[in-house]
Amino acid sequence: MGNRETIIKVSKVSIASNVLLCIFKMVAGFAGKSSAMVADGVHSLSDVLGSVLVVIGAVVSNRASDK
């Protein structure tokens, strides 16, 4: 398995776990009326977006070089 495949595999696990964590924190925050928990859920969502950027970077960096 190459670097790109490893990066994508790890990022997929990170995305899945952070999505679940985000949902849990947001539901708990709204149910418990805790703005801190809701804010932490939003932070988990930002981690998802960061992982998506890592995947995009891995794909772009693996392109063939310019002529």
C-alpha positions in Angstrom: 0.0 0.0 0.0 1.4 3.4 -1.0 1.5 6.6 0.9 -1.6 8.0 -0.9 -3.7 4.9 -0.1 -2.6 4.9 3.6 -3.4 8.6 3.9 -6.8 8.1 2.4 -7.6 5.0 4.5 -6.6 6.8 7.8 -8.5 9.9 6.8 -11.7 7.9 6.1 -11.5 6.4 9.6 -10.9 9.9 11.0 -13.8 11.3 9.0 -16.2 8.6 10.1 -15.3 8.8 13.8 -15.5 12.6 13.8 -18.9 12.6 12.1 -20.2 10.2 14.8 -18.6 12.2 17.5 -20.0 15.5 16.1 -23.5 14.0 16.0 -23.3 12.7 19.5 -21.9 16.0 20.9 -24.5 18.1 19.1 -27.4 15.9 20.2 -26.1 15.9 23.8 -25.5 19.6 23.7 -29.0 20.4 22.5 -30.6 17.9 24.9 -28.6 19.2 27.8 -28.8 22.8 26.7 -25.0 23.0 26.9 -23.5 25.6 24.5 -20.1 24.2 25.3 -21.0 20.8 24.1 -22.6 22.2 21.0 -19.4 24.2 20.4 -17.3 21.0 20.8 -19.5 19.3 18.3 -18.8 22.1 15.8 -15.1 21.7 16.5 -15.4 18.0 15.6 -17.1 19.0 12.4 -14.1 21.2 11.6 -11.9 18.2 12.1 -13.9 16.4 9.4 -13.3 19.3 7.1 -9.6 19.2 7.9 -9.5 15.5 7.0 -11.3 16.2 3.7 -8.5 18.7 2.9 -5.9 16.1 3.7 -7.5 13.7 1.3 -7.7 16.3 -1.4 -4.0 17.2 -0.8 -3.0 13.5 -1.1 -4.8 13.1 -4.4 -3.5 16.4 -5.9 0.1 15.7 -4.7 0.0 12.3 -6.4 -0.6 13.7 -9.9 2.0 13.5 -12.6 4.5 16.4 -12.7 4.2 19.1 -15.2 6.0 19.0 -18.5 
